[in-house]
Amino acid sequence: MHKKTLMKPDGRFLHLFSRIQIPEGIVATAPRNAGPVPKPHQRWHPLRREWVIYAPHRQDRTFLPPKNYSPLAESKDPDFPTELPAGDYEVAVFENLFPSLNLTTREAPTLRVPTRPSSGVCEVVVFTKDPETALGNLPPERIDLILQVLADRTTELGKVPEIQYVLPFENRGVEMGVTLSHPHGQIYAYSFVPPVQKRFLRSMRDYLSEHSHGLMEAIIFDEMEDGRRIIVQNEFALAFIPAFARYPYETWVVPKKRRGLLSTLSSEELLGLAQVLKVLLQKFDLLWAKPFPYLMTLNQAPVKGEHPYAHLFFQITPPYRSRDRLKYLAGTELGAGIFVNDSLPEEKARELQDVEVPRES
Amino acid sequence: MHKKTLMKPDGRFLHLFSRIQIPEGIVATAPRNAGPVPKPHQRWHPLRREWVIYAPHRQDRTFLPPKNYSPLAESKDPDFPTELPAGDYEVAVFENLFPSLNLTTREAPTLRVPTRPSSGVCEVVVFTKDPETALGNLPPERIDLILQVLADRTTELGKVPEIQYVLPFENRGVEMGVTLSHPHGQIYAYSFVPPVQKRFLRSMRDYLSEHSHGLMEAIIFDEMEDGRRIIVQNEFALAFIPAFARYPYETWVVPKKRRGLLSTLSSEELLGLAQVLKVLLQKFDLLWAKPFPYLMTLNQAPVKGEHPYAHLFFQITPPYRSRDRLKYLAGTELGAGIFVNDSLPEEKARELQDVEVPRES
């Protein structure tokens, strides 16, 4: 993987990635923006015992681009520069212009609850220059490159003293609130291990302390023994709807061996993971012959310290429960934390198993 | 409060409530339904360490009513009976026809993760016979009656040996996935304290063990000292956007004194709470001159044991962040459990403070 780091005119970093040498002379661009410098802060929620991020500047976007302007398109009109310069590269990562987390803010309002600056980093990961495609439609080699990029960004952000946890994710589809259809993901680098990941990791840690194998390895073993919920697999990776899925089409993609960080996978393990991910995403889009929205998170180990119990996994939670019906989160889910799944994982897995993916891919 | 309990033709209970005597001779009705007997079950999520409910029968609804038929309307056509009989009463509660929790199922599938029957009760609370109104438009005396009904149902369900926690809630608006616009709420009675409430209660318990007053009392004191986020209050109750709100318009309505269960409020405290709730809900609807969707949960003490630290509160989380923009839950919220609020509680509170409510109410 080749990599080049540039600085945008407004001081934000831009990282370019490619499988071939990136030529010299690419100049980083940035959209024109007269918005205020972002100063997100956090407030302590004493009942939930977690931090809440306040980023009111995100409403102040004063940038008024022409119709059809996309900040994720390659820059062509010098009057309306985008986030991406023209040039020969494959994948780009840059700091979010409207971050919920940053490393420069030093102040937070004084309130009767604890407050602090919202320390961390928010990045955007542009998967391709083609605005019309999707992650699952990219060649396996490109998906493999994207995984290498996520591994590299996790490693690099992990070197920042303030950062404890790096969460790559993709929101896909207007149903998930996405406003830019250009294929892209995001990275949130937090100054703490977030509550969801803290719970996952604690369960994994407790399990390994009592067994000779990890919790995810036990789940993988059980799923392979049962077989009914497996969507696709190869030597290195497995995609399945877990027996305890909270969403009808919730699917996990895991390396079969216990690896805490993407950066610790061998190159063949990473390619195997990319191949399984691709087939799964293709099946999603083929299921109803339309783009299948989802939230995909990459749950890894924390970036500081040793976490031998951690087993990374992609968790993909599509918001649909059937072709025309969204799964709304309401009373029991949001209010109590108890999910009601109107379908059985075994049945939803069969739907995806039955989808045939063209051979060429 | 007057109350009458009847049994529907299909064996489900119907409870009728009124401020005046309910006449004899009302016969409970039920929609015709050829669906299978519901058998929800639960599966253990080993990473989140919580139960997930599976209720696949909810997709099997075979009942095909005429257009404009509402199961929550008063029965008029004997060929298409509804859930509510004709008669002189104000509020009705009945067991949900498609429950996620019930007390009759004894079986659960055998899987490699722990499973069990989904024990508990799901009820529907019909606030009024008028299908066109809303909770906030009802007279304060009716809202007071509804709170008495919720108190009564919590007490009664609390007597069931299996039940540990009773959660009344209202999903309002199509944005929350509501398909029946007739004003109604729901009650979920769980066989365990759900994870969200467990966290709230643990925070309250820990706080009281170190202070001479409760955590919610401290929050109320702080909010009243600061003053910027208070929407409406009277002698007995307070409505405010907490300093640490996760949603832009998230509002809490609390009795000023520490009360764990609605049933422990004096009649004047309950009426005071109803009055504050009404003004808040009116302000929501007046803010943009359109019905304001929300999820409202009533967080109480568990129904078994003593919980002197518990302080009940209504938590109201509207899904909008501005007139035309929904607050989508995506990567950081659903994936990590860390909320980003694009606005400041102080600013959103001012918007609601500025809404004038007609005097008569």
Interface residues (C-beta under 8 A of the other chain):
Chain A: R43 W44 H45 P46 L47 R48 R49 E50 W51 V52 I53 Y54 A55 P56 R58 Q59 S100 L111 R112 V113 L167 F169 E170 N171 M176 G177 Q186 Y188 Y190 P194 P195 V196 Q197 R199 F200 S203 M204 Y207 L215 I219 D222 E225 D226 P242 A243 F244 A245 R246 L295 T297 Q315 T317 S322 L326 Y328 L329 A330 G331 T332 L334 G335 A336 G337 I338 F339 V340 N341 D342 S343 L344 E347
Chain B: R43 W44 H45 P46 L47 R48 R49 E50 W51 V52 I53 Y54 A55 P56 R58 Q59 S100 L111 R112 V113 L167 F169 E170 N171 M176 G177 V178 Q186 Y188 Y190 P194 P195 V196 Q197 R199 F200 S203 M204 Y207 L215 I219 D222 E225 D226 P242 A243 F244 A245 R246 L295 T297 Q315 T317 S322 L326 Y328 L329 A330 G331 T332 L334 G335 A336 G337 I338 F339 V340 N341 D342 S343 L344 E347
